[in-house]
Amino acid sequence: MGGAGKRLPPERLPEALAAIASWRRAPAAAVACPVCGAPGLAIVDRSARPHAEWYALSCATCGLSDTIHIPMRSGRGSID
């Protein structure tokens, strides 16, 4: 995780992943912030599939501004 703002507390990672899953199911619906619970969490998908999922999270209410990086298993023929 990284970013230039309020960071996601590590104990809130499960809530953040649930928020991302909710957003992926219904991108137009309001998603609650994993830190303060306010609706309107902004999520930007910056993924580099098939190598990694990478999401930028921001909340205007509490100032959350962080990213979540989720490595993905590379397919056959990968360099790693």
C-alpha positions in Angstrom: 0.0 0.0 0.0 1.1 3.5 -0.6 -0.1 7.0 -1.3 0.2 10.7 -0.3 -2.5 11.0 2.2 -4.2 9.1 5.1 -3.1 5.5 4.9 -5.4 2.5 5.3 -4.8 1.0 8.7 -3.7 -2.7 8.2 -6.5 -4.0 10.3 -9.0 -2.4 7.8 -7.6 -4.4 4.8 -10.5 -6.9 4.9 -13.0 -4.1 4.8 -11.2 -2.5 2.0 -11.1 -5.7 0.0 -14.8 -6.1 0.6 -15.4 -2.5 -0.6 -13.5 -3.3 -3.8 -15.5 -6.5 -4.4 -18.7 -4.5 -3.9 -17.6 -1.8 -6.3 -16.6 -4.4 -8.9 -20.1 -5.9 -8.7 -21.9 -2.5 -9.0 -19.5 0.2 -10.1 -22.2 2.9 -10.1 -23.4 2.2 -6.5 -22.0 4.2 -3.5 -19.4 2.2 -1.6 -18.7 2.8 2.1 -15.2 3.9 3.2 -13.4 1.0 5.1 -12.1 3.6 7.6 -15.0 5.9 8.4 -18.0 4.2 6.9 -19.1 7.2 4.9 -20.6 6.4 1.5 -18.8 7.6 -1.6 -15.5 5.9 -1.5 -13.7 6.6 -4.7 -12.0 3.6 -6.3 -9.8 3.7 -9.3 -8.6 0.4 -10.9 -5.0 0.8 -12.0 -4.4 -3.0 -12.4 -1.8 -4.5 -14.6 -3.5 -7.8 -15.3 -2.5 -10.6 -15.4 0.4 -9.6 -13.1 -1.3 -7.6 -10.4 -4.5 -5.9 -9.3 -3.9 -2.3 -8.0 -6.6 -0.1 -6.6 -6.4 3.5 -5.5 -8.9 4.3 -2.7 -9.9 7.8 -1.6 -12.5 9.2 0.8 -13.4 12.9 0.9 -14.9 12.5 4.4 -11.9 11.1 6.3 -9.0 11.9 3.9 -8.2 8.3 3.1 -5.8 8.2 0.1 -4.0 5.0 -0.4 -3.5 2.1 -2.8 -3.9 -1.6 -2.5 -1.6 -3.9 -4.5 -2.7 -7.6 -5.0 -0.1 -9.7 -6.8 -1.6 -12.3 -9.2 0.0 -15.5 -10.1 1.6 -15.2 -13.5 0.7 -17.5 -16.3 2.8 -20.1 -18.0 5.8 -18.6 -19.8 6.3 -15.8 -17.3 9.7 -14.5 -16.4 9.3 -15.0 -12.6 
